């Protein structure tokens, strides 16, 4: 009898290992639901130029996003009363914040920021190419890990605003070259200053997909009477994403841009 128990131990160990492998695989296949926002905050000024960070944070809190891409973000500039806007808004929303400088400006810095309900596990300030006389632009490339264990790459950016597309085309090409071959689920979110049918978006669409929803084609600027679709959410691996909701929110006080918000499900 003692000999029989010993002989069964290897089989028992094999079954337990197989069980735990199966449990791990099932856990890895759990989908993630992400609420993602793009918000051009107009350096905190509001359209009334009364500098109201509480209103900006209140708008974000009302939609409870997991990840927010902020554009036109000031860091300790004179016009922003020398506030560190990413930290201030992060504090008011109880979200982690990161800032990426695009240029020095007005006694401080100006660029992009990301707010996240998750801790950041990696980040990079990626300087975008531009013509000599154009404003510098940047993309803030971040990575977060969700409770399900999925690592997402969340990229916040703000492309050139001039009428001619030369800078935006260079910037789109640079981002596609940088991110187009990644094996990490990636979201590019922000004010791209380019319409859905522009040459700029066509470059992005060689590797990324604009969120597929009827509201994604709504105009986003100016907020008081939108006539251009400038603010976008793009992703790679389109077969793994499901769009539950997409909103264009034009409240016309916190910003001159409408806020873009999507609820997405990613299944590994």
N, C-alpha and C positions, 0 to 999 in steps of 0.2 A: 504493500500500500504506500509506504514511504517513497519507494522507487517511482511509483505512478505519479505522485505529486510533483516530484522533481522533473519528470519528463514533460509535464504539462506547463511548466514555468515558461519555457521559450515561446510556446503558443500564446500564453496569456500576455506576455510582454509584447508580442507582435500585434495582437488585437488591440491593446491599449495604445500603442504607437499609431496604428492606423486610425483609431478613434480620434486621437488628438490632432492628427494631420487633417482629418475630415472637418473637425470643428474649426480649425484655423482657416481652412479654405472657405468655409461657409461665412466666417466672420469677415474675411477679406472681400466677399462679394456683397456685403451690406451696402445699399445705396446711401448717398449723402444728399441732403436737401440744403441748398445754399440760397440765401437772399442776398442779392448783389446790387449795389447802388453806384451810379455815377452822379457826381454833384460838383458843379463848378461854383465855388463859394465866393467868387468876386472879391478876393482878399479880405473877406469879412465885412465889407462895406455895406452890403445890402443895396437895393436899387434906390433907397432914400439917403444913402451915404451916412447912415447913423451908427454904423459899426456895432452890430448886434450878434455876438457869438452865441448867446443863449437861444436866439431864434434858429440859428443854423443847427445847433445841437438838438433843439426841440424837433425840428423837421426830421433829422436822422432818427432820433429816438422813437418818433411816431410810427416808423416803419420797421424798426427793430432788425436792421440788416446784419448779416454775418461779416460782410466785407464791403468797404466803401472806397471808391477811388475819388479823391478830391483834386480838383484843378484850381489854378489861380490861388495858390497857397503862399502866404507870406510868413517869413520867419524873422521876427525882430526888426521889421522895417518901421520907418517913421510913420507911414500912413496907417499901419496896423498897431499904432501906439506901443511899438516895441514888444508886442506879444509874440510868443511862440505859438502860432495858431494850431499846428497839429497836436501839440501837447494840451492846449486849452480845450480844444474840441474833443480830444480823446478823454480828458478828465470829465467833461460834461456828459459824454455818452457812455462812459465806463468801458471804453474800448482801447486796445493797444494801438499806438500810433507810430508811424515812421514818416520821415520827410526826405525828399530828394531835391537838392538844389539844381535848378536849371541855370540860374545866373545870380550874381550879386546885384542888389537893387535897393535904392533908397535907404542906405545905411544898414541893410540886412540882406536877406536872401529871398528868392522867389522860385517856386517850383511846384512839385506834386507831393501828395501825401496819400497814405493808405491807413484806414482804420480797420481793425480786425477784432472779432470776438475770440480769435485763437491767438496763441503766441506765435511769433515769427520764428522760423527755423533757418531762414536764409534771406538775404536781400542784396540788391545791387542797384546802384544809381547808374543807369546806362545813358550816357550823353548821346543825343541824336545829332546827325549832321545837319548843317544849315548853311545858307549862303552867307558871305562875309558880313553883309549889312542887315541880316535878319536876326531876330531874337534867338538866343540859345533855347533849346528845348530838351527835355529829358523824359525817360521812362523809369518808373520805380518798379523794379522786378522783385516781387516778394514770394516766399513760399511759406505755407502754413500746413499743419497736420491736424486733421479733424479727429473727433472721438472715434470714428470708424476706422481710423488708421490711414486714410487716403491723404496723400500729399498733393496739394493744389498749388499751381503757380498763378499768382494774381498780379497782373501788370496794370499799373495806372499810368496814363499818359495824357498829354495835351499837345497836339500838333500845331504847326504854324498857322497863323490866322489870316495871312495875306490872301488877296484875291487869286493871284497866280499860284499854281499847284507845285511849283518847282521844289520848294522846301518839303512840303508834305510828301511828295513822291519819294524824295531821298529818305525821309524819315520812315515811311512805310516799308521801303525796301530794306532799310537797316534793321527794323524790328522783325520782319519776316526772315531775314538771314540769321538773326540772333536766335529766334524762337521757333522757327518753322519746322525744325527736325527734332524737337524735344519729345521725349517719351512720357512727359509729365502732363497730366490734364491742365490746360492753361486757359485763362480768361484774360483778354485784353479789353480794358474798360476805360472810357474817358471821352473827352471832348476832342474829337479828331478833326474838327473844322472842315469836314468833308461830307458831302451827301452820299446816300446809299448807292448811287449810280456813278459816283466820281471815279476818276482814274486811281485815286488814292485807295478807295475801298476795293477796287478791282485787284490791286496788288495784295492787300490783306487777304482777299478771298482765294488767293492761290493756295493758302495754307490754313486759313481760318474761316469760320462760318459766322455770319451775322445771325443773331438769335432769330429763329423762325417763329414769328408771331405777328398777327396783323397790326398790333400796336407798335411794333418795332419800326414801322415806316412813318409813324407820326412825326410831325415837325417838332423841333425842340428849342428853337431860338428864333426871335427873342421871346421871352416868357409871356409878355403881355399880348402878343399877337404872332404866334409862331409861324414862320414861313420857310425855315430851313431845318433839315434833319441832320444835325451835327454831332450828336452825342450817341455813342454806340456801345454795345456789349457783343464781343466776339469770342468764340471758343474753338479749340481744336477737337479732334475726336467726336465729330458730330453725332455719330451713331450711339454714343454713350450718354448723351444729354437729352433730357426731357424738359420742355418749358411748361411750367404750371401756370405762370402768370407773367405779364409784362405791362408795366405802367409808365406813362409819361405824365409827370406831375408838374403842372405849370401854376405855381402859387404866386409868382411875380412880386415877391418882397425880398426873400432871402437871396435871390440871385436873378440875373437877367437870362439865365438858361433854365429850361425845364429840367427837372430831376428825372433820371431814368432808373427804373427799379425792375428787377427780374427775380422770379423764384424758379430755381433750376434744380433738377434732380440728376445726379451723376451716378451711373451704375458701372462699377469697374468691369 
